[in-house]
Amino acid sequence: NAEYMGVPSNKTSQHLPVPVSMRILIIRHADPEYHGDTLTAEGHKQAQALADMLHALQQSEPDAPKLTKLYTSPKGRAKATAQYTGDKLGLPVEVEQWCQELSYWGHIGDKQNKLPPATGETE
């Protein structure tokens, strides 16, 4: 018997799993003005270009999965970048804490807030 994703072919079609296609895009904010937690003039151009590109991509691939959710960090520069895409695609921009950058990677290494040595290196 042939199988499809582990389901024998003699089962009716109502029992077959439905293949799902999903894209997850992780996009860093556009050119930032860190001191004001916003975007520079160039960053605004980049964010608009990103929104235009994502919109064009969705228009050119009619059978491709569409962007249905747009999450952003609470940082102003990230929200500003995402808002361009949200406006262009008609999606709400959802602010989520889990989207924030990790600022304490060093805690993984040791208590002195240092990263562990790279493979083959010594301190």
DRENDO-1510 file (C-alpha; in Angstrom, 1 decimal, always signed):
<recs>
REC; n; res; u; v; w
REC; 1; ASN; +0.0; +0.0; +0.0 .
REC; 2; ALA; +1.2; +3.5; -0.8 .
REC; 3; GLU; +1.2; +6.1; +1.9 .
REC; 4; TYR; +0.9; +9.8; +2.0 .
REC; 5; MET; +2.5; +11.4; +5.1 .
REC; 6; GLY; +2.1; +8.2; +7.0 .
REC; 7; VAL; -1.6; +7.6; +6.1 .
REC; 8; PRO; -2.4; +4.5; +4.0 .
REC; 9; SER; -3.8; +5.2; +0.6 .
REC; 10; ASN; -6.8; +3.0; +1.2 .
REC; 11; LYS; -8.2; +5.6; +3.6 .
REC; 12; THR; -10.7; +8.1; +2.3 .
REC; 13; SER; -9.6; +11.6; +1.4 .
REC; 14; GLN; -11.3; +13.1; +4.4 .
REC; 15; HIS; -8.7; +11.4; +6.6 .
REC; 16; LEU; -5.7; +12.7; +4.7 .
REC; 17; PRO; -3.7; +15.5; +6.3 .
REC; 18; VAL; -3.9; +18.8; +4.5 .
REC; 19; PRO; -0.4; +20.0; +3.5 .
REC; 20; VAL; +0.2; +23.5; +4.9 .
REC; 21; SER; +2.6; +26.0; +3.5 .
REC; 22; MET; +3.9; +28.7; +5.7 .
REC; 23; ARG; +6.5; +31.4; +5.5 .
REC; 24; ILE; +8.1; +33.0; +8.5 .
REC; 25; LEU; +10.0; +36.2; +7.7 .
REC; 26; ILE; +12.3; +37.7; +10.3 .
REC; 27; ILE; +13.2; +41.2; +9.4 .
REC; 28; ARG; +15.4; +43.6; +11.3 .
REC; 29; HIS; +14.4; +47.2; +11.7 .
REC; 30; ALA; +15.5; +49.8; +9.1 .
REC; 31; ASP; +18.3; +52.2; +9.6 .
REC; 32; PRO; +17.9; +53.4; +13.2 .
REC; 33; GLU; +18.4; +56.6; +15.2 .
REC; 34; TYR; +19.2; +54.8; +18.4 .
REC; 35; HIS; +19.2; +57.8; +20.6 .
REC; 36; GLY; +15.6; +58.7; +19.7 .
REC; 37; ASP; +14.6; +55.0; +19.2 .
REC; 38; THR; +13.2; +55.9; +15.8 .
REC; 39; LEU; +14.3; +55.7; +12.1 .
REC; 40; THR; +16.7; +58.0; +10.3 .
REC; 41; ALA; +15.5; +59.6; +7.0 .
REC; 42; GLU; +17.3; +56.7; +5.2 .
REC; 43; GLY; +15.5; +54.2; +7.5 .
REC; 44; HIS; +12.1; +55.6; +6.5 .
REC; 45; LYS; +13.1; +55.0; +2.9 .
REC; 46; GLN; +14.2; +51.5; +3.6 .
REC; 47; ALA; +11.0; +50.7; +5.5 .
REC; 48; GLN; +8.9; +52.0; +2.6 .
REC; 49; ALA; +11.0; +50.0; +0.1 .
REC; 50; LEU; +10.5; +46.8; +2.3 .
REC; 51; ALA; +6.7; +47.4; +2.4 .
REC; 52; ASP; +6.6; +47.9; -1.4 .
REC; 53; MET; +8.7; +44.8; -2.0 .
REC; 54; LEU; +6.5; +42.6; +0.2 .
REC; 55; HIS; +3.4; +44.0; -1.4 .
REC; 56; ALA; +4.8; +43.3; -4.9 .
REC; 57; LEU; +5.9; +39.8; -3.9 .
REC; 58; GLN; +2.3; +39.0; -2.7 .
REC; 59; GLN; +0.9; +40.4; -5.9 .
REC; 60; SER; +3.3; +38.5; -8.2 .
REC; 61; GLU; +2.8; +35.1; -6.5 .
REC; 62; PRO; -1.0; +34.6; -6.4 .
REC; 63; ASP; -0.8; +31.0; -5.1 .
REC; 64; ALA; +1.9; +31.7; -2.5 .
REC; 65; PRO; +1.0; +32.0; +1.2 .
REC; 66; LYS; +0.0; +35.6; +2.1 .
REC; 67; LEU; +1.3; +37.5; +5.1 .
REC; 68; THR; -1.5; +37.3; +7.6 .
REC; 69; LYS; +0.3; +38.4; +10.8 .
REC; 70; LEU; +2.8; +41.2; +11.5 .
REC; 71; TYR; +4.5; +41.2; +14.8 .
REC; 72; THR; +7.0; +43.7; +16.1 .
REC; 73; SER; +9.1; +44.5; +19.1 .
REC; 74; PRO; +8.0; +47.4; +21.3 .
REC; 75; LYS; +11.1; +49.3; +20.3 .
REC; 76; GLY; +10.2; +52.5; +18.3 .
REC; 77; ARG; +12.5; +51.7; +15.5 .
REC; 78; ALA; +11.0; +48.3; +15.0 .
REC; 79; LYS; +7.4; +49.5; +15.2 .
REC; 80; ALA; +8.1; +52.3; +12.7 .
REC; 81; THR; +9.6; +49.8; +10.3 .
REC; 82; ALA; +6.7; +47.4; +10.7 .
REC; 83; GLN; +4.1; +50.1; +10.3 .
REC; 84; TYR; +5.0; +50.8; +6.7 .
REC; 85; THR; +4.3; +47.1; +5.8 .
REC; 86; GLY; +1.2; +47.0; +7.9 .
REC; 87; ASP; -0.2; +50.1; +6.1 .
REC; 88; LYS; +0.8; +48.8; +2.7 .
REC; 89; LEU; -0.7; +45.3; +3.3 .
REC; 90; GLY; -3.6; +46.3; +5.4 .
REC; 91; LEU; -2.4; +44.3; +8.4 .
REC; 92; PRO; -2.5; +45.4; +12.0 .
REC; 93; VAL; +0.9; +45.6; +13.6 .
REC; 94; GLU; +0.9; +43.5; +16.8 .
REC; 95; VAL; +3.5; +44.6; +19.4 .
REC; 96; GLU; +4.9; +41.6; +21.2 .
REC; 97; GLN; +7.5; +41.5; +24.0 .
REC; 98; TRP; +8.9; +38.2; +22.6 .
REC; 99; CYS; +10.1; +40.1; +19.5 .
REC; 100; GLN; +12.6; +42.2; +21.5 .
REC; 101; GLU; +16.3; +41.9; +21.0 .
REC; 102; LEU; +18.2; +39.9; +23.6 .
REC; 103; SER; +20.5; +42.3; +25.3 .
REC; 104; TYR; +22.1; +39.9; +27.8 .
REC; 105; TRP; +23.5; +37.1; +25.6 .
REC; 106; GLY; +26.6; +37.1; +27.8 .
REC; 107; HIS; +24.6; +35.6; +30.7 .
REC; 108; ILE; +24.7; +32.4; +28.8 .
REC; 109; GLY; +28.5; +32.2; +29.2 .
REC; 110; ASP; +29.1; +33.0; +32.9 .
REC; 111; LYS; +28.3; +35.4; +35.7 .
REC; 112; GLN; +30.7; +38.1; +34.5 .
REC; 113; ASN; +28.5; +38.7; +31.5 .
REC; 114; LYS; +31.1; +37.3; +29.1 .
REC; 115; LEU; +30.4; +35.1; +26.1 .
REC; 116; PRO; +31.9; +31.6; +26.3 .
REC; 117; PRO; +35.1; +31.1; +24.2 .
REC; 118; ALA; +34.5; +30.1; +20.6 .
REC; 119; THR; +35.2; +26.5; +19.7 .
REC; 120; GLY; +39.0; +25.9; +19.8 .
REC; 121; GLU; +39.7; +29.2; +21.7 .
REC; 122; THR; +40.9; +29.6; +25.2 .
REC; 123; GLU; +40.4; +32.6; +27.5 .
</recs>
